[in-house]
Amino acid sequence: MPVLIFVLVSAITVLSVFAIERGEEQRDAADVARKAQSMTSAIERRAYTSSAYLRAGAALLATQDEVTPDLFRRFVSELRLDANYRGAEGIGWAPIIPADEIDAFEARLGEGRVENKQVTPSLAEEPRDTLAPILYLQPDTVRNRRALGYDMYSEPVRRAAMDLAASDDRPTASGPVVLMQEGGGNSAGFLIYMPVYEGLSRTRSLKGFVYSPFNASQFLASAGELVSYDVVGARLIDGEATPQSILAKSDGWVEGRSAVRRELQLANRRMILEVQSARAEGLSSMSMITLLFGLAVASLLMLVARLLTQQSLEDRRAISWFEEQNSIRNSLTRELNHRVKNTLANVLSIVSLTRRRSDSLDEFAEGLDGRIRALSATHDLLTQSDWGTTPIRSVVEVELSPYASDDAHTLEMIGPHTELAPNDALSLGLAIHELSTNAAKYGSLSVPGGSVAVSWTQVNDTLARIEWIESGGPAVTKPQRRGFGTDLIEKIVAHELRHPVELDFLPEGVRCILLVPVRQPSEFELRRKGPGGRGH
């Protein structure tokens, strides 16, 4: 019931958020369409204004026999270019001249200047018959002077626009170019050309072009300012280019975001304006408030429903926990009884065999004390591991620790990390104790220079092989009668490990091989199964 209440209220909240977001998207789409239309009108209005200035210049220059610097400067200053002309670099004049008049043109170009200007590119670089080099460009700034002398008719994009303007006799925009004013930069721009003809008859000849160069980025930004959309994401694309060429884009443009497209005519050339939404990605503030409020209400209702049923659930959990603890306690009791019985059985066996093999009370006490201590040391290891698995190395190190600090002997322990079950570790500890005690009394640990090597390998996943080798001690002879250590290793240990033990009394030293089971923890760990569970 609490989950059902939460899901129901959450579903209502999500539907509310969806409705709010849909309304926001519709309002935003209408706003973007309005902005796109306003910017399109602003760009076309600005292009129309520029075209009107150029038409006025063409009408004036067509009536003049010679276009002088003073005449052109006075004409541009009288236009009083205002903010509507922002984005343009100015107004220029480029006469049409044949190739054989280039020297006279360069002389006019250098009049009144500190250094001579030349037509670029030169005829030596690009031979051609007709040229349209820039003679004047107002206002006369350092930036605009870079363009003087440049033959615009030598460049294909500019030439195509000039030819189209001459054939249509109307202002015509060029495709994307890099203006000469950029001085080697890469900012895109375009030019608007207006042809100027000599005379008014049908046979009139082309005199030149009055034109305006535009920096595309500044032109787009000024259009945005004209309609007070400074931060709107927009870009201007040349619609005639293949593939589409981006002339400019505003700082607010975000790649990958959807945009509204509008086609426009900019001085006899098709352009495309794309305007993006300024709405941030993600949910609106109203949607976020609705979502958070709905989730809070759903959570509160779920909490109330949860509290109503919490007590009964806690009672059932408490009863279940007490039953589980009782089962665990019973299992621990049975496990403790089982392990105590095993330990007492081992102690009784040790006492019995020690008594039968001892000739005196002192010998009996000494043997019994050592063996009980060995059993206790292995028990300590098992206690440290919570009666879990114990590494072979730890068992061997504990039993040989009394001889490890004696520099007169050499102890070597080699083998991989192998874990043993508790009972198997106890049996191995007894075996190693008997072997080390025998070596200390009669074998390699009884004389200086003796050594003991204990190595072990894992035969397979369920069996480990442990080898005890003594060397450097007194010559060994096989005992005439069996002692307690031999019986304990070959009978008790072999029985507990469920594998026979090889014990050889070689002349160079005792050699013993034990096979110890390697069992999975699930075979001996205490299992908790509730009532009736038992430890192994």
One Martini backbone bead per residue (centre of mass of N, CA, C, O) as a GRO file, in nm:
protein
  536
    1MET     BB    1   0.056   0.062  -0.023
    2PRO     BB    2   0.287   0.273  -0.007
    3VAL     BB    3   0.383   0.228  -0.301
    4LEU     BB    4   0.117   0.293  -0.443
    5ILE     BB    5   0.097   0.585  -0.346
    6PHE     BB    6   0.363   0.684  -0.464
    7VAL     BB    7   0.308   0.613  -0.762
    8LEU     BB    8   0.051   0.783  -0.800
    9VAL     BB    9   0.165   1.064  -0.726
   10SER     BB   10   0.403   1.054  -0.926
   11ALA     BB   11   0.233   1.034  -1.185
   12ILE     BB   12   0.089   1.305  -1.151
   13THR     BB   13   0.348   1.474  -1.150
   14VAL     BB   14   0.456   1.394  -1.430
   15LEU     BB   15   0.212   1.499  -1.589
   16SER     BB   16   0.244   1.791  -1.499
   17VAL     BB   17   0.527   1.835  -1.611
   18PHE     BB   18   0.460   1.769  -1.904
   19ALA     BB   19   0.255   2.001  -1.944
   20ILE     BB   20   0.448   2.233  -1.877
   21GLU     BB   21   0.667   2.170  -2.092
   22ARG     BB   22   0.486   2.192  -2.338
   23GLY     BB   23   0.410   2.487  -2.296
   24GLU     BB   24   0.701   2.597  -2.299
   25GLU     BB   25   0.772   2.500  -2.586
   26GLN     BB   26   0.552   2.661  -2.734
   27ARG     BB   27   0.643   2.940  -2.639
   28ASP     BB   28   0.933   2.917  -2.742
   29ALA     BB   29   0.870   2.872  -3.042
   30ALA     BB   30   0.724   3.144  -3.080
   31ASP     BB   31   0.966   3.319  -2.993
   32VAL     BB   32   1.168   3.221  -3.207
   33ALA     BB   33   0.999   3.300  -3.454
   34ARG     BB   34   0.993   3.602  -3.385
   35LYS     BB   35   1.299   3.647  -3.385
   36ALA     BB   36   1.354   3.550  -3.673
   37GLN     BB   37   1.174   3.762  -3.811
   38SER     BB   38   1.315   4.013  -3.697
   39MET     BB   39   1.602   3.950  -3.808
   40THR     BB   40   1.527   3.931  -4.102
   41SER     BB   41   1.425   4.222  -4.127
   42ALA     BB   42   1.689   4.357  -4.032
   43ILE     BB   43   1.874   4.248  -4.255
   44GLU     BB   44   1.711   4.353  -4.499
   45ARG     BB   45   1.716   4.650  -4.412
   46ARG     BB   46   2.023   4.678  -4.416
   47ALA     BB   47   2.058   4.595  -4.712
   48TYR     BB   48   1.877   4.819  -4.827
   49THR     BB   49   2.042   5.056  -4.726
   50SER     BB   50   2.302   4.984  -4.873
   51SER     BB   51   2.178   4.985  -5.158
   52ALA     BB   52   2.091   5.282  -5.157
   53TYR     BB   53   2.374   5.402  -5.136
   54LEU     BB   54   2.483   5.267  -5.395
   55ARG     BB   55   2.279   5.392  -5.592
   56ALA     BB   56   2.363   5.682  -5.536
   57GLY     BB   57   2.657   5.647  -5.621
   58ALA     BB   58   2.601   5.553  -5.913
   59ALA     BB   59   2.448   5.807  -6.006
   60LEU     BB   60   2.683   6.001  -5.961
   61LEU     BB   61   2.928   5.858  -6.114
   62ALA     BB   62   2.788   5.851  -6.401
   63THR     BB   63   2.816   6.183  -6.435
   64GLN     BB   64   3.126   6.145  -6.427
   65ASP     BB   65   3.426   6.167  -6.585
   66GLU     BB   66   3.574   6.186  -6.296
   67VAL     BB   67   3.703   6.015  -6.012
   68THR     BB   68   3.783   6.177  -5.739
   69PRO     BB   69   3.887   6.196  -5.421
   70ASP     BB   70   3.710   6.437  -5.331
   71LEU     BB   71   3.443   6.338  -5.443
   72PHE     BB   72   3.429   6.068  -5.285
   73ARG     BB   73   3.461   6.184  -5.001
   74ARG     BB   74   3.214   6.374  -5.010
   75PHE     BB   75   3.003   6.160  -5.065
   76VAL     BB   76   3.042   5.991  -4.804
   77SER     BB   77   3.005   6.222  -4.599
   78GLU     BB   78   2.708   6.296  -4.695
   79LEU     BB   79   2.570   6.028  -4.597
   80ARG     BB   80   2.592   5.978  -4.298
   81LEU     BB   81   2.672   5.725  -4.149
   82ASP     BB   82   2.507   5.508  -3.942
   83ALA     BB   83   2.393   5.249  -3.749
   84ASN     BB   84   2.267   5.107  -4.010
   85TYR     BB   85   2.589   5.058  -4.114
   86ARG     BB   86   2.667   4.830  -3.953
   87GLY     BB   87   2.939   4.606  -4.061
   88ALA     BB   88   3.068   4.805  -4.242
   89GLU     BB   89   3.375   4.929  -4.395
   90GLY     BB   90   3.225   5.087  -4.632
   91ILE     BB   91   3.310   5.274  -4.935
   92GLY     BB   92   3.382   5.184  -5.279
   93TRP     BB   93   3.613   5.209  -5.570
   94ALA     BB   94   3.606   5.018  -5.896
   95PRO     BB   95   3.750   5.027  -6.183
   96ILE     BB   96   3.750   4.963  -6.524
   97ILE     BB   97   4.044   4.805  -6.669
   98PRO     BB   98   4.286   4.760  -6.874
   99ALA     BB   99   4.600   4.622  -6.891
  100ASP     BB  100   4.741   4.884  -7.037
  101GLU     BB  101   4.646   5.082  -6.766
  102ILE     BB  102   4.808   5.011  -6.501
  103ASP     BB  103   5.016   5.242  -6.471
  104ALA     BB  104   4.815   5.477  -6.445
  105PHE     BB  105   4.670   5.363  -6.197
  106GLU     BB  106   4.915   5.351  -6.002
  107ALA     BB  107   4.960   5.656  -6.008
  108ARG     BB  108   4.685   5.729  -5.879
  109LEU     BB  109   4.720   5.548  -5.624
  110GLY     BB  110   4.991   5.721  -5.523
  111GLU     BB  111   4.855   5.975  -5.467
  112GLY     BB  112   4.939   6.121  -5.166
  113ARG     BB  113   5.155   5.903  -5.087
  114VAL     BB  114   5.428   5.767  -4.938
  115GLU     BB  115   5.362   5.503  -5.096
  116ASN     BB  116   5.351   5.288  -5.338
  117LYS     BB  117   5.097   5.137  -5.526
  118GLN     BB  118   4.979   4.812  -5.624
  119VAL     BB  119   4.869   4.567  -5.817
  120THR     BB  120   4.666   4.294  -5.694
  121PRO     BB  121   4.758   4.084  -5.871
  122SER     BB  122   4.982   4.052  -6.094
  123LEU     BB  123   5.033   3.991  -6.428
  124ALA     BB  124   5.260   3.786  -6.379
  125GLU     BB  125   5.083   3.595  -6.204
  126GLU     BB  126   4.796   3.699  -6.359
  127PRO     BB  127   4.688   3.690  -6.655
  128ARG     BB  128   4.484   3.971  -6.789
  129ASP     BB  129   4.247   4.202  -6.937
  130THR     BB  130   4.064   4.255  -6.681
  131LEU     BB  131   4.009   4.512  -6.429
  132ALA     BB  132   3.911   4.573  -6.055
  133PRO     BB  133   4.049   4.791  -5.881
  134ILE     BB  134   4.111   4.956  -5.588
  135LEU     BB  135   4.097   5.309  -5.530
  136TYR     BB  136   3.864   5.346  -5.312
  137LEU     BB  137   3.823   5.374  -4.935
  138GLN     BB  138   3.563   5.456  -4.722
  139PRO     BB  139   3.722   5.514  -4.477
  140ASP     BB  140   4.057   5.636  -4.420
  141THR     BB  141   4.217   5.360  -4.309
  142VAL     BB  142   4.442   5.132  -4.228
  143ARG     BB  143   4.260   4.892  -4.292
  144ASN     BB  144   4.161   4.993  -4.584
  145ARG     BB  145   4.449   5.020  -4.723
  146ARG     BB  146   4.495   4.714  -4.775
  147ALA     BB  147   4.289   4.708  -5.035
  148LEU     BB  148   4.448   4.873  -5.214
  149GLY     BB  149   4.482   4.739  -5.550
  150TYR     BB  150   4.279   4.520  -5.552
  151ASP     BB  151   4.175   4.266  -5.774
  152MET     BB  152   3.854   4.150  -5.779
  153TYR     BB  153   3.846   4.007  -6.071
  154SER     BB  154   4.056   3.766  -5.983
  155GLU     BB  155   3.820   3.657  -5.808
  156PRO     BB  156   3.563   3.437  -5.839
  157VAL     BB  157   3.348   3.536  -5.632
  158ARG     BB  158   3.358   3.836  -5.708
  159ARG     BB  159   3.316   3.808  -6.014
  160ALA     BB  160   3.033   3.681  -6.004
  161ALA     BB  161   2.895   3.925  -5.865
  162MET     BB  162   2.971   4.140  -6.078
  163ASP     BB  163   2.835   4.008  -6.321
  164LEU     BB  164   2.549   4.001  -6.199
  165ALA     BB  165   2.522   4.306  -6.149
  166ALA     BB  166   2.561   4.391  -6.448
  167SER     BB  167   2.318   4.226  -6.568
  168ASP     BB  168   2.092   4.347  -6.348
  169ASP     BB  169   2.138   4.633  -6.234
  170ARG     BB  170   2.211   4.555  -5.922
  171PRO     BB  171   2.246   4.483  -5.614
  172THR     BB  172   2.516   4.247  -5.517
  173ALA     BB  173   2.604   3.968  -5.353
  174SER     BB  174   2.841   3.778  -5.226
  175GLY     BB  175   3.017   3.541  -5.124
  176PRO     BB  176   3.234   3.399  -4.931
  177VAL     BB  177   3.496   3.596  -4.780
  178VAL     BB  178   3.818   3.747  -4.740
  179LEU     BB  179   3.911   4.031  -4.647
  180MET     BB  180   4.172   4.248  -4.698
  181GLN     BB  181   4.154   4.388  -4.413
  182GLU     BB  182   4.251   4.131  -4.241
  183GLY     BB  183   4.552   4.053  -4.305
  184GLY     BB  184   4.524   3.713  -4.306
  185GLY     BB  185   4.272   3.632  -4.202
  186ASN     BB  186   3.945   3.428  -4.132
  187SER     BB  187   3.717   3.619  -4.162
  188ALA     BB  188   3.410   3.642  -4.268
  189GLY     BB  189   3.265   3.775  -4.578
  190PHE     BB  190   3.115   4.044  -4.778
  191LEU     BB  191   2.977   4.187  -5.088
  192ILE     BB  192   2.838   4.489  -5.241
  193TYR     BB  193   2.735   4.549  -5.573
  194MET     BB  194   2.742   4.844  -5.802
  195PRO     BB  195   2.696   4.945  -6.106
  196VAL     BB  196   2.877   5.167  -6.339
  197TYR     BB  197   2.775   5.378  -6.601
  198GLU     BB  198   2.831   5.515  -6.915
  199GLY     BB  199   2.574   5.675  -6.946
  200LEU     BB  200   2.218   5.637  -7.102
  201SER     BB  201   2.246   5.448  -7.316
  202ARG     BB  202   2.237   5.135  -7.465
  203THR     BB  203   2.572   5.164  -7.516
  204ARG     BB  204   2.676   5.145  -7.257
  205SER     BB  205   2.949   5.142  -7.028
  206LEU     BB  206   3.153   4.999  -6.800
  207LYS     BB  207   3.312   5.173  -6.531
  208GLY     BB  208   3.220   5.026  -6.252
  209PHE     BB  209   3.234   4.990  -5.882
  210VAL     BB  210   3.022   5.021  -5.618
  211TYR     BB  211   3.103   4.934  -5.271
  212SER     BB  212   3.058   4.695  -4.985
  213PRO     BB  213   3.212   4.582  -4.706
  214PHE     BB  214   3.162   4.284  -4.488
  215ASN     BB  215   3.139   4.176  -4.164
  216ALA     BB  216   2.958   3.912  -4.069
  217SER     BB  217   2.960   3.922  -3.758
  218GLN     BB  218   2.889   4.225  -3.730
  219PHE     BB  219   2.628   4.215  -3.895
  220LEU     BB  220   2.476   4.013  -3.709
  221ALA     BB  221   2.505   4.170  -3.443
  222SER     BB  222   2.357   4.430  -3.539
  223ALA     BB  223   2.085   4.288  -3.588
  224GLY     BB  224   2.042   4.201  -3.293
  225GLU     BB  225   2.049   4.492  -3.173
  226LEU     BB  226   1.804   4.604  -3.333
  227VAL     BB  227   1.614   4.371  -3.161
  228SER     BB  228   1.730   4.300  -2.870
  229TYR     BB  229   1.932   4.016  -2.931
  230ASP     BB  230   2.223   3.957  -2.797
  231VAL     BB  231   2.188   3.630  -2.688
  232VAL     BB  232   2.118   3.506  -2.941
  233GLY     BB  233   2.108   3.218  -3.135
  234ALA     BB  234   2.297   3.268  -3.441
  235ARG     BB  235   2.310   3.215  -3.810
  236LEU     BB  236   2.480   3.271  -4.123
  237ILE     BB  237   2.393   3.147  -4.452
  238ASP     BB  238   2.492   3.052  -4.763
  239GLY     BB  239   2.255   2.945  -5.001
  240GLU     BB  240   2.454   2.907  -5.269
  241ALA     BB  241   2.632   2.721  -5.146
  242THR     BB  242   2.852   2.422  -5.213
  243PRO     BB  243   2.833   2.376  -4.947
  244GLN     BB  244   2.736   2.510  -4.683
  245SER     BB  245   2.814   2.842  -4.566
  246ILE     BB  246   2.941   2.997  -4.288
  247LEU     BB  247   2.953   3.326  -4.206
  248ALA     BB  248   2.797   3.342  -3.914
  249LYS     BB  249   2.808   3.348  -3.542
  250SER     BB  250   2.706   3.364  -3.239
  251ASP     BB  251   2.783   3.331  -2.904
  252GLY     BB  252   2.495   3.170  -2.843
  253TRP     BB  253   2.578   2.929  -2.999
  254VAL     BB  254   2.464   2.577  -3.011
  255GLU     BB  255   2.560   2.278  -3.076
  256GLY     BB  256   2.272   2.067  -3.163
  257ARG     BB  257   2.056   2.271  -3.151
  258SER     BB  258   1.769   2.369  -3.230
  259ALA     BB  259   1.629   2.546  -3.525
  260VAL     BB  260   1.524   2.827  -3.702
  261ARG     BB  261   1.437   2.878  -4.046
  262ARG     BB  262   1.534   3.152  -4.274
  263GLU     BB  263   1.469   3.309  -4.565
  264LEU     BB  264   1.673   3.549  -4.757
  265GLN     BB  265   1.736   3.870  -4.913
  266LEU     BB  266   2.074   3.974  -5.000
  267ALA     BB  267   2.136   4.138  -5.249
  268ASN     BB  268   2.050   3.909  -5.467
  269ARG     BB  269   2.083   3.689  -5.221
  270ARG     BB  270   2.068   3.386  -5.077
  271MET     BB  271   1.976   3.337  -4.738
  272ILE     BB  272   2.035   3.190  -4.405
  273LEU     BB  273   1.852   3.187  -4.099
  274GLU     BB  274   1.947   3.085  -3.765
  275VAL     BB  275   1.744   3.023  -3.467
  276GLN     BB  276   1.770   2.994  -3.127
  277SER     BB  277   1.712   2.893  -2.822
  278ALA     BB  278   1.751   3.033  -2.484
  279ARG     BB  279   1.673   2.779  -2.355
  280ALA     BB  280   1.745   2.575  -2.122
  281GLU     BB  281   1.835   2.284  -2.034
  282GLY     BB  282   1.570   2.124  -1.910
  283LEU     BB  283   1.397   2.214  -1.654
  284SER     BB  284   1.189   2.420  -1.534
  285SER     BB  285   1.110   2.588  -1.255
  286MET     BB  286   0.815   2.490  -1.240
  287SER     BB  287   0.879   2.189  -1.278
  288MET     BB  288   1.064   2.159  -1.031
  289ILE     BB  289   0.857   2.240  -0.818
  290THR     BB  290   0.647   2.025  -0.887
  291LEU     BB  291   0.830   1.779  -0.849
  292LEU     BB  292   0.917   1.826  -0.555
  293PHE     BB  293   0.638   1.844  -0.431
  294GLY     BB  294   0.530   1.567  -0.523
  295LEU     BB  295   0.755   1.396  -0.386
  296ALA     BB  296   0.698   1.495  -0.101
  297VAL     BB  297   0.407   1.396  -0.081
  298ALA     BB  298   0.461   1.099  -0.149
  299SER     BB  299   0.658   1.050   0.087
  300LEU     BB  300   0.466   1.124   0.318
  301LEU     BB  301   0.246   0.914   0.259
  302MET     BB  302   0.431   0.669   0.274
  303LEU     BB  303   0.522   0.713   0.568
  304VAL     BB  304   0.247   0.689   0.701
  305ALA     BB  305   0.185   0.401   0.596
  306ARG     BB  306   0.437   0.275   0.720
  307LEU     BB  307   0.381   0.336   1.026
  308LEU     BB  308   0.117   0.160   1.047
  309THR     BB  309   0.301  -0.123   0.983
  310GLN     BB  310   0.568  -0.134   1.150
  311GLN     BB  311   0.505  -0.285   1.414
  312SER     BB  312   0.430  -0.563   1.297
  313LEU     BB  313   0.697  -0.607   1.152
  314GLU     BB  314   0.880  -0.591   1.401
  315ASP     BB  315   0.758  -0.827   1.553
  316ARG     BB  316   0.822  -1.042   1.341
  317ARG     BB  317   1.126  -0.995   1.341
  318ALA     BB  318   1.175  -1.058   1.640
  319ILE     BB  319   1.077  -1.348   1.639
  320SER     BB  320   1.272  -1.446   1.420
  321TRP     BB  321   1.532  -1.370   1.572
  322PHE     BB  322   1.492  -1.551   1.821
  323GLU     BB  323   1.482  -1.815   1.663
  324GLU     BB  324   1.762  -1.790   1.539
  325GLN     BB  325   1.925  -1.766   1.806
  326ASN     BB  326   1.838  -2.039   1.918
  327SER     BB  327   1.953  -2.207   1.688
  328ILE     BB  328   2.245  -2.111   1.716
  329ARG     BB  329   2.286  -2.201   2.010
  330ASN     BB  330   2.238  -2.500   1.959
  331SER     BB  331   2.463  -2.533   1.748
  332LEU     BB  332   2.698  -2.438   1.928
  333THR     BB  333   2.667  -2.657   2.141
  334ARG     BB  334   2.712  -2.899   1.952
  335GLU     BB  335   2.988  -2.805   1.849
  336LEU     BB  336   3.132  -2.798   2.122
  337ASN     BB  337   3.089  -3.092   2.200
  338HIS     BB  338   3.233  -3.212   1.955
  339ARG     BB  339   3.516  -3.076   2.003
  340VAL     BB  340   3.565  -3.172   2.292
  341LYS     BB  341   3.554  -3.474   2.229
  342ASN     BB  342   3.790  -3.475   2.032
  343THR     BB  343   4.002  -3.362   2.227
  344LEU     BB  344   3.970  -3.577   2.450
  345ALA     BB  345   4.040  -3.815   2.269
  346ASN     BB  346   4.328  -3.723   2.209
  347VAL     BB  347   4.423  -3.709   2.502
  348LEU     BB  348   4.367  -4.004   2.579
  349SER     BB  349   4.555  -4.124   2.366
  350ILE     BB  350   4.811  -3.988   2.464
  351VAL     BB  351   4.808  -4.099   2.753
  352SER     BB  352   4.803  -4.399   2.687
  353LEU     BB  353   5.063  -4.416   2.513
  354THR     BB  354   5.256  -4.282   2.711
  355ARG     BB  355   5.225  -4.489   2.941
  356ARG     BB  356   5.317  -4.745   2.773
  357ARG     BB  357   5.612  -4.591   2.679
  358SER     BB  358   5.686  -4.554   2.979
  359ASP     BB  359   5.942  -4.598   3.244
  360SER     BB  360   5.852  -4.324   3.386
  361LEU     BB  361   5.718  -4.055   3.535
  362ASP     BB  362   5.893  -3.837   3.398
  363GLU     BB  363   5.857  -3.935   3.110
  364PHE     BB  364   5.552  -3.908   3.110
  365ALA     BB  365   5.534  -3.602   3.181
  366GLU     BB  366   5.708  -3.494   2.949
  367GLY     BB  367   5.547  -3.614   2.709
  368LEU     BB  368   5.272  -3.498   2.787
  369ASP     BB  369   5.346  -3.199   2.793
  370GLY     BB  370   5.440  -3.163   2.497
  371ARG     BB  371   5.175  -3.263   2.361
  372ILE     BB  372   4.981  -3.064   2.493
  373ARG     BB  373   5.125  -2.811   2.384
  374ALA     BB  374   5.089  -2.873   2.085
  375LEU     BB  375   4.782  -2.874   2.100
  376SER     BB  376   4.761  -2.581   2.210
  377ALA     BB  377   4.900  -2.430   1.976
  378THR     BB  378   4.692  -2.515   1.762
  379HIS     BB  379   4.448  -2.398   1.911
  380ASP     BB  380   4.537  -2.105   1.890
  381LEU     BB  381   4.518  -2.087   1.586
  382LEU     BB  382   4.217  -2.158   1.566
  383THR     BB  383   4.117  -1.923   1.740
  384GLN     BB  384   4.224  -1.690   1.556
  385SER     BB  385   4.029  -1.824   1.312
  386ASP     BB  386   3.757  -1.923   1.431
  387TRP     BB  387   3.769  -2.216   1.328
  388GLY     BB  388   3.909  -2.217   1.068
  389THR     BB  389   4.137  -2.184   0.857
  390THR     BB  390   4.487  -2.313   0.828
  391PRO     BB  391   4.799  -2.276   0.759
  392ILE     BB  392   5.068  -2.474   0.719
  393ARG     BB  393   5.292  -2.277   0.802
  394SER     BB  394   5.184  -2.211   1.086
  395VAL     BB  395   5.206  -2.496   1.205
  396VAL     BB  396   5.511  -2.535   1.158
  397GLU     BB  397   5.617  -2.281   1.307
  398VAL     BB  398   5.510  -2.348   1.590
  399GLU     BB  399   5.667  -2.626   1.627
  400LEU     BB  400   5.964  -2.483   1.539
  401SER     BB  401   6.018  -2.233   1.726
  402PRO     BB  402   6.233  -2.345   1.941
  403TYR     BB  403   6.457  -2.369   1.676
  404ALA     BB  404   6.478  -2.089   1.519
  405SER     BB  405   6.704  -1.935   1.720
  406ASP     BB  406   6.911  -2.154   1.634
  407ASP     BB  407   7.222  -2.128   1.468
  408ALA     BB  408   7.301  -2.449   1.458
  409HIS     BB  409   7.049  -2.451   1.273
  410THR     BB  410   6.839  -2.558   0.989
  411LEU     BB  411   6.545  -2.405   0.855
  412GLU     BB  412   6.298  -2.527   0.607
  413MET     BB  413   6.019  -2.357   0.436
  414ILE     BB  414   5.819  -2.493   0.163
  415GLY     BB  415   5.528  -2.340   0.009
  416PRO     BB  416   5.217  -2.295  -0.043
  417HIS     BB  417   4.911  -2.159   0.006
  418THR     BB  418   4.749  -2.365   0.258
  419GLU     BB  419   4.439  -2.475   0.376
  420LEU     BB  420   4.305  -2.604   0.687
  421ALA     BB  421   4.131  -2.784   0.879
  422PRO     BB  422   4.110  -2.811   1.211
  423ASN     BB  423   4.162  -3.122   1.252
  424ASP     BB  424   4.401  -3.136   1.051
  425ALA     BB  425   4.581  -2.933   1.203
  426LEU     BB  426   4.608  -3.097   1.464
  427SER     BB  427   4.739  -3.351   1.340
  428LEU     BB  428   4.982  -3.206   1.216
  429GLY     BB  429   5.095  -3.089   1.479
  430LEU     BB  430   5.159  -3.363   1.612
  431ALA     BB  431   5.352  -3.467   1.397
  432ILE     BB  432   5.561  -3.234   1.407
  433HIS     BB  433   5.626  -3.264   1.705
  434GLU     BB  434   5.741  -3.552   1.696
  435LEU     BB  435   5.961  -3.495   1.485
  436SER     BB  436   6.107  -3.263   1.643
  437THR     BB  437   6.163  -3.424   1.904
  438ASN     BB  438   6.330  -3.649   1.772
  439ALA     BB  439   6.543  -3.454   1.644
  440ALA     BB  440   6.639  -3.329   1.924
  441LYS     BB  441   6.736  -3.610   2.046
  442TYR     BB  442   6.852  -3.788   1.764
  443GLY     BB  443   6.886  -3.587   1.537
  444SER     BB  444   6.959  -3.295   1.358
  445LEU     BB  445   6.886  -3.115   1.633
  446SER     BB  446   7.131  -3.248   1.826
  447VAL     BB  447   7.334  -3.103   1.628
  448PRO     BB  448   7.549  -2.925   1.479
  449GLY     BB  449   7.442  -2.853   1.140
  450GLY     BB  450   7.164  -2.924   1.131
  451SER     BB  451   6.866  -3.014   0.931
  452VAL     BB  452   6.534  -2.895   0.826
  453ALA     BB  453   6.289  -2.995   0.575
  454VAL     BB  454   5.981  -2.834   0.479
  455SER     BB  455   5.750  -2.953   0.235
  456TRP     BB  456   5.480  -2.839   0.011
  457THR     BB  457   5.205  -2.966  -0.185
  458GLN     BB  458   4.946  -2.955  -0.432
  459VAL     BB  459   4.807  -3.208  -0.590
  460ASN     BB  460   4.514  -3.096  -0.544
  461ASP     BB  461   4.209  -2.969  -0.438
  462THR     BB  462   4.211  -3.224  -0.192
  463LEU     BB  463   4.544  -3.241  -0.174
  464ALA     BB  464   4.832  -3.266   0.044
  465ARG     BB  465   5.197  -3.264   0.044
  466ILE     BB  466   5.418  -3.365   0.314
  467GLU     BB  467   5.776  -3.307   0.376
  468TRP     BB  468   6.022  -3.469   0.585
  469ILE     BB  469   6.376  -3.362   0.620
  470GLU     BB  470   6.679  -3.492   0.733
  471SER     BB  471   7.010  -3.339   0.800
  472GLY     BB  472   7.334  -3.352   0.956
  473GLY     BB  473   7.320  -3.591   1.141
  474PRO     BB  474   7.309  -3.865   1.278
  475ALA     BB  475   7.310  -4.178   1.234
  476VAL     BB  476   7.051  -4.387   1.123
  477THR     BB  477   6.849  -4.624   1.300
  478LYS     BB  478   6.637  -4.859   1.326
  479PRO     BB  479   6.419  -4.926   1.551
  480GLN     BB  480   6.346  -5.205   1.750
  481ARG     BB  481   6.112  -5.029   1.871
  482ARG     BB  482   5.815  -4.891   1.913
  483GLY     BB  483   5.708  -4.579   1.958
  484PHE     BB  484   5.494  -4.328   2.022
  485GLY     BB  485   5.551  -4.149   1.773
  486THR     BB  486   5.501  -4.367   1.565
  487ASP     BB  487   5.212  -4.436   1.647
  488LEU     BB  488   5.089  -4.156   1.623
  489ILE     BB  489   5.152  -4.118   1.322
  490GLU     BB  490   5.053  -4.411   1.200
  491LYS     BB  491   4.764  -4.393   1.351
  492ILE     BB  492   4.630  -4.132   1.444
  493VAL     BB  493   4.703  -3.943   1.207
  494ALA     BB  494   4.617  -4.132   0.976
  495HIS     BB  495   4.323  -4.153   1.071
  496GLU     BB  496   4.251  -3.848   1.067
  497LEU     BB  497   4.358  -3.808   0.753
  498ARG     BB  498   4.292  -4.064   0.570
  499HIS     BB  499   4.612  -4.139   0.542
  500PRO     BB  500   4.897  -4.264   0.485
  501VAL     BB  501   5.223  -4.297   0.636
  502GLU     BB  502   5.559  -4.208   0.561
  503LEU     BB  503   5.827  -4.375   0.753
  504ASP     BB  504   6.181  -4.311   0.730
  505PHE     BB  505   6.503  -4.461   0.838
  506LEU     BB  506   6.757  -4.307   0.725
  507PRO     BB  507   7.090  -4.260   0.755
  508GLU     BB  508   7.072  -3.935   0.689
  509GLY     BB  509   6.758  -3.943   0.776
  510VAL     BB  510   6.451  -3.852   0.838
  511ARG     BB  511   6.147  -3.955   0.654
  512CYS     BB  512   5.830  -3.778   0.587
  513ILE     BB  513   5.493  -3.856   0.458
  514LEU     BB  514   5.203  -3.649   0.415
  515LEU     BB  515   4.845  -3.670   0.373
  516VAL     BB  516   4.629  -3.386   0.330
  517PRO     BB  517   4.334  -3.256   0.346
  518VAL     BB  518   4.141  -3.034   0.125
  519ARG     BB  519   3.884  -2.836   0.241
  520GLN     BB  520   3.591  -2.700   0.236
  521PRO     BB  521   3.423  -2.493   0.443
  522SER     BB  522   3.140  -2.638   0.400
  523GLU     BB  523   3.243  -2.914   0.548
  524PHE     BB  524   3.299  -2.756   0.863
  525GLU     BB  525   3.115  -2.540   0.899
  526LEU     BB  526   2.881  -2.363   1.047
  527ARG     BB  527   2.541  -2.417   1.008
  528ARG     BB  528   2.247  -2.208   0.940
  529LYS     BB  529   1.906  -2.362   0.980
  530GLY     BB  530   1.798  -2.348   1.238
  531PRO     BB  531   1.614  -2.573   1.338
  532GLY     BB  532   1.837  -2.857   1.335
  533GLY     BB  533   2.100  -2.753   1.315
  534ARG     BB  534   2.452  -2.846   1.236
  535GLY     BB  535   2.773  -2.921   1.305
  536HIS     BB  536   3.112  -3.016   1.146
   0.00000   0.00000   0.00000
